[in-house]
Amino acid sequence: MSNSTPTAAELKTVIDEHGKWLNDGSGERANLRYTDLRGAYLQQANLQEADLQGADLRGANLLMANLQGANLQDANLHEANLQGANLQEVSFYGADLRWAILQRADLQWADLREANLERTNLQDANMNWVKQ
């Protein structure tokens, strides 16, 4: 889906297939690398181990989303809602947020244990009650 903007139906299909991949391997891992997901509604989505490298998630709603072990390297999460999101460790590694933009993102109650935040831009991010 590189460099594209998926419709709501296409995004739902990707997430559904990803769920199958996580559960029994019958689906396909979500590959949303460099996808335009600005303002996407991904509240409570299970994107564990999904590939979101370089995705544009500015203003996206990821409230309570499961992003354990997800690749968010170079992703733009400017002003995204990540309240209560799970970015902690799975299979010996946490979510990869290296070089990600989390400027003015809402990370309140998010779980960042073992997440890789190397060179991540957290300027003005809401980090209240974050688990680290």
Number of C-alpha atoms within 10 A of each C-alpha: 15 14 14 13 17 17 11 11 9 12 19 14 13 20 22 19 18 23 21 14 15 19 10 8 12 12 16 16 21 24 18 25 22 21 20 20 24 18 17 20 17 21 17 16 19 20 26 23 25 24 21 27 22 23 25 25 27 22 21 22 23 28 23 20 22 24 30 27 26 26 26 28 23 21 25 28 30 23 22 25 28 29 24 22 25 29 29 25 20 16 8 8 17 23 26 29 26 19 18 23 27 26 19 19 24 26 26 19 19 24 24 22 17 19 22 22 17 12 12 18 20 18 12 12 18 21 16 12 13 16 17 10
